[in-house]
């Protein structure tokens, strides 16, 4: 029985990358990233792109009464359809 994690080649790692990103785990700690300069550079590029995208569209909290406004608009539309 082998307790060592499976060694991934670049193709295998990159195929798993979307799932790894989705977990929210620190991908920089993945063994493949530590041993592969190509995939480490790819990950750095992806992180730079993600950061640039976050700066393009800053996140703003919606107003507290947003759902009330939506509900009111729906009810108003339903009244016009009768």
ZIFEN-V740624 format. One record per run of one state. SS is the DSSP state (@ for helix, = for strand, . for the rest). FROM is the first residue (numbers start at 0). TO is the last residue. If there is no record, write none. Layout:
SS/FROM/TO + SS/FROM/TO
This chain:
./0/8 + @/9/22 + ./23/25 + @/26/28 + ./29/29 + @/30/34 + ./35/35 + @/36/55 + ./56/64 + @/65/80 + ./81/81
